[in-house]
Amino acid sequence: MNMWVFLSVRLRRWLLMAIALPLARFLVHRLAITADRRDARSARLLHRADSAVTAVSRRTTRRARH
């Protein structure tokens, strides 16, 4: 059986916001910094992705506080 079946919707959402989103933000940020040193084209794309993930992260933390 799938382990997600046993978790409630609220707990799954919390896991995504608390663990997966910050981890994705960290990884994209590190990739953007590394690409900055090597290749300008992919660095520009990764910086856009970094700012998008950061914006989503900020939005979800604001919603969680209210």
KEVEXMI-513343 format. One record per residue (C-alpha): residue number from 1; x, y negated, z. Coordinates in steps of 0.25 Angstrom, whole numbers, padded with zeros to 4 digits. Layout:
# KEVEXMI-513343
 bake    px    py    pz
  NUM     X     Y     Z
...
This chain:
# KEVEXMI-513343
 bake    px    py    pz
    1  0000  0000  0000
    2  0004 -0014 -0002
    3  0009 -0021  0011
    4  0001 -0034  0007
    5 -0012 -0027  0009
    6 -0010 -0027  0024
    7 -0007 -0042  0025
    8 -0017 -0052  0026
    9 -0018 -0063  0016
   10 -0014 -0074  0026
   11 -0002 -0066  0030
   12  0002 -0063  0016
   13  0001 -0078  0013
   14  0009 -0081  0026
   15  0020 -0072  0021
   16  0021 -0078  0008
   17  0022 -0092  0014
   18  0031 -0089  0025
   19  0041 -0079  0018
   20  0040 -0078  0003
   21  0038 -0093  0000
   22  0050 -0098  0008
   23  0059 -0086  0003
   24  0055 -0090 -0012
   25  0058 -0104 -0009
   26  0072 -0101 -0003
   27  0075 -0092 -0015
   28  0071 -0102 -0026
   29  0078 -0113 -0019
   30  0091 -0104 -0018
   31  0090 -0100 -0033
   32  0088 -0115 -0037
   33  0100 -0119 -0029
   34  0108 -0108 -0035
   35  0103 -0111 -0049
   36  0107 -0126 -0047
   37  0121 -0122 -0047
   38  0121 -0113 -0059
   39  0110 -0117 -0069
   40  0102 -0130 -0071
   41  0090 -0124 -0078
   42  0086 -0113 -0068
   43  0090 -0122 -0057
   44  0079 -0132 -0062
   45  0069 -0121 -0063
   46  0072 -0116 -0049
   47  0072 -0129 -0042
   48  0058 -0131 -0048
   49  0054 -0117 -0042
   50  0060 -0121 -0029
   51  0052 -0134 -0028
   52  0039 -0127 -0032
   53  0042 -0116 -0021
   54  0045 -0127 -0011
   55  0032 -0134 -0014
   56  0024 -0122 -0013
   57  0031 -0119  0000
   58  0028 -0132  0006
   59  0013 -0131  0002
   60  0011 -0118  0009
   61  0018 -0123  0022
   62  0009 -0135  0022
   63 -0003 -0127  0020
   64  0001 -0117  0031
   65  0003 -0129  0041
   66 -0011 -0134  0039
